[in-house]
Amino acid sequence: MGKGKFANQKCSCVSGKKFKKCCLSSPVLKVDHQKHYFRLKGAKAEEMVQDLANKSFFIDWCYPNPKLPNGKELCDLLIIFDDIAIIWQIKDLKLDANNKYKKAEVEKNLKQLSGAYRQLFDLKTEINLANPRRGLEVFDPKNIKQVYLISALLGEGEDYYTGFEYVKEHLVHIFTRNFIEIALNELDTISDFSKYLKSVEEFHKSKSSVVIMGGYEELLAYYIFNGKSFENLNKANMVLLDEGSWNELQKKPEYIAKQEADQVSYGWDSIINTVHTGSSKYEKVAKELARSDRFQRRYLSKIFLDAHVISHNDNNDNLFRRMLPMDSCTYCFLFMDDPEPRENRKSMLAAMCFIARGIYKDNKKVIGVATEKKLKPTCSYDFCLLEMPEWTERDNEQMKKLQAETKIFTNPTYEEAHEDEFPQTK
């Protein structure tokens, strides 16, 4: 359930004091608010998994085919986001005469994953990472607290195959072609995906026996249907999940309603995709915007779009502002026309973020997003990230002075908003 109170305010445009708080700008870009279901077909298996990962987790944090200093490949795909590392090794396998994978091929994939982990975290080998947006950077293992290993076995699927294997002390997730499509479309944010992997590992390590009939998607169906948790299975020594749970879940009216409601959330994904065009220092802002899970993105996108519609229909003032406090971060949305280089809009956004930090003192982080007042097929964006661990009396005095100058959030109107992840159906 999403629930919150946000503040709106309209006023005449007054340039506020400029703050150097990582204000970024991006050029005009068309925004796509629709999700497309991605499938693995056509090209090579590695390329398709990498493409699917880019769409789910953004190209910013996906590193295809990273190399060791000697030029040898470390792994097929490495995803790094904050303190999370996900190591992928991908094999396009065929079945033998007994409709089984060749054991040597499967074990080779597992050994390559173990070797990649050893190079990154045991030997701490210097690994240079690169992708089209981030450029060249050196991997730092000290920043990583969560590591997940995925062996992707593409090609033909066995009738039955375990979803887990151990190589040395490391648990490896075994993903088939079918499950990769399901997982990277269903858990298509880094927050949702990593939370699921962590929950699966904790669940699996606590059980003496786990048998899954039909496919790994049956476990995912249980997880989704039970509040994204395996807590109800904690008392069981052995768990048997029968075939058909995933197909049954997809027929449930509340699940169908969730999928439909989530469509608006991809507008937030489009906004995230614009940040990199504004500055080489975009990464911190983009990461904060991408930190939210799919449900949170739906909520943020709805609040943002609702404010933009109000702004579009208002012909009396030349700007509209909305402030939304969430659990640990406050969001500021500004709708204002300003010609290039949009200095007034950037200054206004920075002032909004500073004032919002003082209004909601428990939230030490504020994110600002600004765009044109009118809805258009294409639009420009400005972004601001303000991180202030401490709020002093001097800051409070500065905020009051800035409010007196700009009239920002001096007399806001408050509205309640409520959102269910699985909307109720009649």
N, C-alpha and C positions, 0 to 999 in steps of 0.2 A: 504494500500500500504506500502510495506517495501522498503526503499531506504537507501543506505549508501555507504561509501567509506572505504575500508579496505587496510591495508598495509601488504605486504609480504616481507620476507627477508630470504635469505639463507646465512650461513656462517659456518666457521669451529667451532667446539665445544670448547668453553672456559668456564670454571667454573666461574660463577659470584660470587659476594659477597653474603653471606647468610643473609637472612632477616627472622626474626621470625614473620611472618605475616600469621599465621594459614595455613601453608602448610600441606596438608593431602595426604596420599597415600592409594591406594586400591589394592588388589590382582587381579590376572587375572580373567576376567569375560566375558562370551559370551554376545554379544550385539544383541538384537532383534530389528530390525528396522520396524517391521510390527505391525499394530494395529489389535486387534481382537474385534469384536462386542460382548459385553457381554449381556447375557440374564438372567432373573430371573426365574429359574426353578429348580426343584429337591429338594433342601434342604429347611430348614425352612426360612420363609420370612426374619427374622432379619439377619440371617447369609448371605443370598444372597445380601441384601442391603449393609451390611457391607463389603462384598467381592467386590461388585461393586464400593463402595466408595473408598476402598483401591486402586483399579486399576486406578480410576480417579484422586484421590488426594494424593495417596501414603500412605502407612501404617504409616509413620512418624507422620502424623498429624490427624490420626483417632483413636478415643478412644471408643471401644465398651463397652457398659454396665457399665459406671462409677458408683461407689457406694457412697452413703452418709456415714457419720461416723457410723451410726447405722446399716450399712450393706444393707439397702434397695437400690434398683436401682434408680439412678437419671433419666436416660433416656436410650433409646436403642442405640444411637450413638451420640457422640459429636465430632465435627471436630473443631480443633483450629489451625489457621494459622495466625501468626502475630497478628493483631488487630481484626481478624474475628473469630466469634464463630457461628457454625451452629448446632442447637439442633434438633435431629431427634427422633420422636416417631413412632413406626411401629406397625400396626395392620393387621392381616390376617383375613379379614371380609368376611362373606357370606351374600347374599341378602335374604330378607324375602319374604313372599308370594307376596308382591307388587313390587318386584324387587328393593327394597330400602335397604340401610344400616340401621341397628338398630340405632336409634338416640342416645340411651344411650351409645353404643359402640363408636360412633364418638365423643360424648362429653367427654367421658372418656379419649380418646387420647388427646383432646385439653386441658383438665384440667391437665394432666400429663406434657404437654409441659409448661403450665403456672407455674406449681409447680417447674419444673426444672429451669426455668428462675428466679423464686423467690429465690430458694436456692442459685443459682450462683451469682446473682447480687443485690438482695434486702437484703437477710439475710447474704450474703457473707460467706456461710458455707464453711469450709475448705474441699475441695474435692481433694483426691489423684487420679491422672491420671496415667495410665500405658499402654504402648503398647510394642510389642516385640523389637523395636529399641530404644525407648527413655528411657525405664526403668521407675522408679517411679518419679513423680514430682507433685508439689502442684499447683493447678489452681490459677491464680492471676487475679481477675476480673478487676483490674486497667489497665491492658494491652489491654482490649477489647473495641473497639469503634463501631463495627458493630455486631449486633446479628440477626440471622435469625432462625425462627421456622418452621419446616417442619413436617406435619402430613402425614405419608405415609400409605395410605389405600390400602393394597394389597388384593389378592383374586379376587373374581368376581367384575367387575366394573358396576356401575349404568349406565343407558342409558344417564343420564345427572347429572352432579354434579359440584357444584361451585368449583373454583380453590382457593378460599380464604374464611377464616373465621376469626372472631375476638374473642379472649378470653381475657376478661378485656380490656386493651388498646392495646394488642398485636395483630398484623396481623399475621396470620398463613397461610403458603402455603400448599395447599392440593395436594398431589401427588398420583396419582393412579399407579397401577402396570405398565401399559403401558407407562405412562409419565416418571416414574423413569428410565426405560430402555432408553427412548429417551433422557431425559435430561442429564443423567450421561454418555452417549456416545457422545452426541453433545457438551455439555459444560464440557469437561473432563479435565479442569484445574481449580484450585481454583480461579484463576483470572477471567476466563470466567464465572464460575458458580456464584460467589459472585456478579459480575457486573450485571448479569441477574437478580438475586434476588433483588438487590438494585433498578434496573430500574423498575421492576415490582411493587415494593412497592411504589415508587414515582408516577408511573403512576396510580396505583389503588387508592391511597389516593387523587389524584387530580380529580377523576371522580365521578360524582354522581351515575352513573350506568355503570356496565360492564357486558355484557352478552356474554358468549363464548359457541357456539354450537359445539358439536363434541368432545371436549377435550381440556385440557390445552396446548396441543402441537400446537393448532391453534394460540395461543398467541405467542409461541416461533417462529413459522414460520413467523409471522408478524415482530417480533423483528429482526430476521436474515435478512429477505428480505429488511428491511428498515434501513440498516447500523447499526444494533444492537442498535436501539433506538426506543422510542415511541413518539418522538418529533412531528411527523406529526399528532398525535391524540390530541395534547394539546388543540386545540380549540373546540373539541367536548365535549358536556355535557353527552352524552350517547354513548357507543361504543358497537356495535354488531359485533362479529367475527363469520363468518359462517363456517360450516364444509367443509373440503376439502383443506384448505390452506396448511397444512403440507404435504399431499400427492402431491399437486401441486408443492411445493417447491422442493421436492426430484426428480422431473422429469426435473427440469431446468438444461440445459447444464452447466451453470456456477457453480451451486451448486455441480453437479457431478464432475466437474473439480476440485473444491476446495477439495472435499473428497479425490480425488486421489492425489492431490498435498500435502495434509496433511500427507500422509503416511510416508514421510521422517522425519517428526517432532518427530515420536516416537523413533527415534534414540536418541534425546535429553532426552526423558523420561528414556531411558536405562542408559544414563550417570548419570542422577540424582539418579537412583537406585543404583549406585555403590559407591556413596559418603559415605554412612553409614558404609561401611566395612573398611574405612581407619583409623578412630579415633573416640573416644567417644565425641570429640569436633566437629563432622561433621556437626551439625545441622545448624549452620549459613551459611555454604557454600551451603548445600543442599537447604536451604530456598531461597537463592539468585538465584540458578539455577531454582528452581520451581516457582519463582515469575512471570516468563513470561507466556503469554497466548499461545493458540495453534498456532496462526499465527506467533507470535514472535519465538516460538520454531521451526516452520518450517524454518524460515529465518536463525536462528542460526544453525540449523542442516545442512542446505544446505551449508552455508559458511564453517562450520567445515568439512563436508564431502568432499567438493571441495578441500579444503586445504590438506586433507589427501590423496586424489587421486594424487594431484601434488607431494606431498611428496613421495608417494609410487613409482611414475614413475621416480623420480629423483635419479640417481645413482652416481652423482658427489659429493654430500655433505652428511654429516652425520646428518643433522637436517634441519627442515623447520619451520618457524615461521609465524604466521599471527595475526594481531591486528585489532579488529573491534570495533569502537566506536558506541554505541547506544545512546538512549535519555539521560539516566542518569548513564550509566555504560559502561565501556570499557571491552571488552573480549580479552584475549590473548590465542592463541592456539599454542602449542608447540608439534612438532613431532620429537622424538629423542629416539634412542635406548640407554639404560643404564641398566646394570645388577643390580639386587637387592643389596643393598636397594635403588638404584636409587638416590643417593645423588646428583650427577651432574645434573640430570634432575630437581630435586626439586629446586636446587639452581638457575638453569637457569630460571625456571618458575617464581620464586620469583623476580629475577632481571628484567625479562620482565614486570611483573606487576608494579614494582616500576617505571620503565622508562615510561611505558604507562600512569601512573598517571601524570607524568610531561609533556608528550606530549599533552594529552587532559585534560587540567587543569579544564575544566568545570565539568568533571565527577569525583566525589569524591570517587567513588568505582570502583575497578578493580577485575575481576574474571579471573583466569587462569585455563586452562585445558590442561594437557599434556598426550600423549600416545606414542606408538611406531611409528617409521617412516614408517614402512610397514603395509599395510592392512593385517590383520590376522583374522582367525575365532574367536580367543580369544585375548584380549588385556588388558593391565594394564593401570590404570589411576592415575595421581597425580592432586591435586587441590590446588589452592591458592586463598584466599580472602584478598584483601588489601582495607582497609577503612581509608582514610585520609581526614578529613573535610577541613583541611588547607594545602596549599602548600607554603612553605617558600622559600626564596632565598637560604637558606642553603640546603634545599631539592634539589633545582635546581642545585646547585654546586655538590652535591653528585651524582645526576643523570648524569651529564656530565662526571664526573670522572668514573662512572660505565660504561657508554657507551664507553669511551676511552679504558677501560680494556676489555670489552666483545664484542664490535662492534655491540651491539644490537640496531636495528632500527636507525643506523647512516646514512644509504642510502637506505631507503625502496622504493619499487615500489608500486604505488597506483592504485587500480581498483575500478570501480563503480559497484554496485549491485542494482538490482531493483526486487521487488516481489509484485504481486497483490494477495490479499487474495482470490478473486474470479477471477481466470485466464480467460482471454478472449478466447472465442471459436469461431471457424469459422462457 
